[in-house]
Amino acid sequence: MKKIKLMIWCSLVVNLVAFFVLWGGVIGVATMTYTFIVIVLFAYLSNKVDKFTSKALCFPVFICSLAIKVLGNMYLQKTN
């Protein structure tokens, strides 16, 4: 339970910093929400599965979140 709370707080802080520094508008809110949900789900799953599986899941989840944020940022720059 402590691990889940820590991951949730870390994701909130990271997303808020990223939102205010790099992204704004609808894309920023959408990517922030998406990443937060993914991290909460990951924290829940990491308690249900063994450590090896949770580490194996961590990398693709991180890459997907990063890709969506980068694509969102590129879209935002094109529309402005």
C-alpha positions in Angstrom: 0.0 0.0 0.0 2.9 2.4 0.9 4.5 1.6 -2.5 1.2 2.5 -4.4 0.8 5.8 -2.5 4.5 6.7 -3.3 4.0 5.9 -7.0 0.8 8.0 -7.1 2.4 11.0 -5.5 5.5 10.7 -7.7 3.4 10.6 -10.8 1.3 13.6 -9.7 4.4 15.7 -9.1 6.1 14.6 -12.3 2.9 15.3 -14.4 2.3 18.6 -12.8 5.8 19.8 -13.4 5.7 18.5 -17.0 2.3 20.2 -17.5 3.3 23.6 -16.3 6.8 23.6 -17.8 6.2 22.0 -21.2 2.5 21.4 -22.1 -0.7 23.4 -21.9 -4.2 23.2 -23.1 -6.3 20.1 -23.8 -3.3 18.0 -25.0 -1.4 18.7 -21.7 -4.4 17.8 -19.6 -5.1 14.6 -21.6 -1.4 13.4 -21.5 -1.2 14.2 -17.8 -4.4 12.3 -17.0 -3.4 9.3 -19.2 0.0 9.0 -17.5 -1.5 9.3 -14.1 -4.0 6.5 -14.8 -1.3 4.3 -16.3 1.0 4.7 -13.3 -1.9 4.0 -10.9 -2.8 0.8 -12.9 0.9 -0.2 -12.9 1.2 0.3 -9.2 -1.9 -1.9 -8.7 -0.6 -4.6 -11.1 2.9 -4.6 -9.5 1.3 -5.7 -6.2 -0.6 -8.5 -8.0 2.3 -9.9 -10.1 5.9 -10.8 -9.2 8.7 -8.3 -9.3 10.2 -9.6 -12.6 6.9 -9.1 -14.4 6.3 -5.7 -13.0 9.8 -4.6 -14.1 9.1 -6.0 -17.5 5.9 -4.0 -17.7 7.6 -0.8 -16.5 9.7 -0.1 -19.7 6.9 -0.3 -22.3 4.6 1.8 -20.1 7.2 4.5 -19.8 8.0 4.5 -23.5 4.3 4.7 -24.4 3.7 7.6 -22.0 6.8 9.4 -23.3 5.7 8.9 -27.0 2.2 10.2 -26.3 3.6 13.3 -24.6 6.1 14.0 -27.4 3.4 13.5 -30.1 1.0 15.8 -28.1 3.7 18.4 -27.9 4.5 18.2 -31.7 0.7 18.5 -32.4 0.5 21.5 -30.2 3.4 23.3 -31.9 1.8 22.6 -35.4 -1.5 24.1 -34.4 -0.1 27.3 -32.9 
